[in-house]
Amino acid sequence: MFDNQSILTTGGTGSFGQKYTKTILECYKPKRLIILSRYELKQYEMQIE
């Protein structure tokens, strides 16, 4: 379903967005995953994880 697709997630560093992102990366192989968020610290922490 999401294999080889470009996916845009808004609010990606919130509780739902983080779980959604993990699920996508564990179950599918997207071509590109773009995560938008207003919080720089949460973006940094998510990038490290």
Buried (B, 14 or more C-beta within 10 A) or exposed (E): EBEEEEBEBEBBBBEEBBEBBEEBEEEBEBEEBEBEBEEEEBBEEBEEE
